[in-house]
Amino acid sequence: MYGLIQRVSSASVAIEQQINGQIDQGILLLLGIEKTDSQSTADKLLQRVLNYRVFSDAEDKMNLSLLDINGGLLVISQFTLAADTNKGLRPSFSSAAPPEQAESLYHYFLAQARAQHSKIESGIFAADMQVSLCNDGPVTFNLRV
């Protein structure tokens, strides 16, 4: 499971020109799900995302987590993160989870996130989404579990 996280001062996702989710300061998470992923994998990634220290403390060091600052988390399903780009000029999606498995794990991830944090927003699985963000820093990390 891949989690591309971006520290943002704001982010939103629109579907058919309607805002579906939006946050102020927090993390935009682009979530990629592979065939080998499970609920256990989702739980591990969620703990890393919620507790990953990417926000500045009083000394301007990245020592605070999303939970520490009570920031928002915007979760977007991102099929293309599971692509193999090692060869050729076209990505291979052979390691990506099939849609049914990916959707189930995406909804599981969201349910677990909402049970642990109050500021969770999301896109809609497999929808055509327009994501807007103001990357703060910029700060971006690729987490994989």
Buried (B, 14 or more C-beta within 10 A) or exposed (E): BBBBBBBBEBBBBBBEEEEBBBBEBBBBBBBBBBEEBEEEBBBBBBEBBBEBEBBBEEEEEBEBBBBEBEBBBBBBBBBEBBBEEEEEEEBEEEEBBEEEBBBBBBBBBBEBBBEEBEBBBBBBBEBEBBBEBBBBEEBBBEBEB
